[in-house]
Structure formats: structure tokens, C-alpha cells
Amino acid sequence: MAQSTLSIRIDSDDKKEFEEFCDEAGLNVSVAINMYVKNVIRKRKLPFEVEADPFYSKQNMNRLVNAVADAKAGKNMTEHELIEVD
């Protein structure tokens, strides 16, 4: 079986913690990543759920852009009194 190199970028702190986890589990990083890849290939899905954040939806982004434009133009602005909480 031919071998290939996979190069990724990762946060330095995450890399250190992952290496520590792998060491505690008796693995090295390469073996852990290969286990992940084999699992994805075998099951044809990621081993966790991936969802889009609704905050970044096109509809919400348009609403935010319009709200900023209104605020800059002084439109649709309502003044509220400050409510202090003890």
C-alpha cells in the first residue's frame, strides 16, 4: 500500500492537547488521524454531526446589513431608557 503525506494547519494549543491525549491513549498522532480517516471512509460520514450556524444564514446576514445601514442613516432607531438591575 502506497503512503501519502497529509499536511494540515491547526492551532498550536489544540495540537499540543491532541498529542497529549494520543500519548495517554497509547497512540501517536498519525495513528489517531488514520483511525479517524478509516472510520469516515467505512461509515461514509463524519463521526459527529455538523450543522450550519443559523446566525450566518443569508437571511440573517441581510437583516444585519440592513440594520447597520439604518443605524448609520439614523433610521428605524428607538431610544430606550436605561434599566438598572441591582
N, C-alpha and C positions, 0 to 999 in steps of 0.2 A: 504494500500500500504506500503510495507516494505521500510525502508530508509537505504541508504548506505552512507558511507563517501568517498569522493573523495579528495585525497591529491595530491597537485601539488607543484612544485618549481617555483618561479617567482622572478624576480629582485625586490629588496626592493622598489626602487623608483617607478617602474611600479605598484606595489601593492598599494602603498600609493595613487598614482594618480587615480587608478581604484576605490579605496574605496571612494575618494573624489567625483569622478564622480557619483558613485552609490548613495551617500548621497544627492548630488544635484538633482538627478533624483528621489529621494524618494524611493530608493531601498536599499537593503543590498547586499553584495557580493554574498551570497548564492542564493538569488532570481535571480540576474542578470545571474549567471552561469547556473542556472536551466532553465532560459528563452533561453539562448544560446543552451543548450543541447536539449531542446524540439524542437527548430527551426531546428536544424540539423537532428533530428530524423524525424520530419514531412516532411521536404523537401528532405531528403536523400542526402544532400550536405552541404558543408560549406557555410556560408553566405558571403563569399568573395572568390576571385579567388586565387588559389595557383599555382605558376609557379616555375619551376626549374630555377636557375640562370645559364645561358649558360657558365659563366666563369668556373664553376665547372664541366663541361662536361668531360667525359673520354678523348675525343679527345683533348680538350684544356689542360687538366692536363698532358697528354702525351707530348704535344708540349712544355709545360713549363719545364717539367723534362728534356727533350732533350736539350732545350735551356740552362738550368743551367749546364748540363753536358758539353755542348760545351763551355760555358764560362769558366768553371773550367779548361778545357783542352786547352783553348786558340784558339779554332776552330771557324770558321764562325763569326769572330769578325771584325767589321769595325770601324775605327777611324773617328770621325766627328769633325769638328771644332765647337767651342762654338759660338753660335749666341746670341749676347746680344740684348735685346729689351729695348728701352727707356720707 
